[in-house]
Amino acid sequence: MMKNVNEGKGIFAPAVVVTRNIIGKKSFNQLRGKAIALHSQVITEFCKSIGADSKQRQGLIRLAKKNGEWLGFLA
């Protein structure tokens, strides 16, 4: 089995790994998917409120993913 390349990186990585081990990989991935979808919706609503176009919205979503990796949320 391949290890996640982000595992152990970022301040929140240990909490993410422990949570995944406690609730199981399948449930964890479902929860993570819901959180990512909700966060994308928040970004979309923000972009609508400030009049940002879809290219800017995609840029913000990419930035959120990079920040999540850096912080360890994608461990």
Buried (B, 14 or more C-beta within 10 A) or exposed (E): EEEEEBBEBBEBBEEBBEBBEEEEEEEBEEEBEEEBEEBBEEBBEEBEEEEBEEEEBEEBBEEBBEEBBBBBBBB
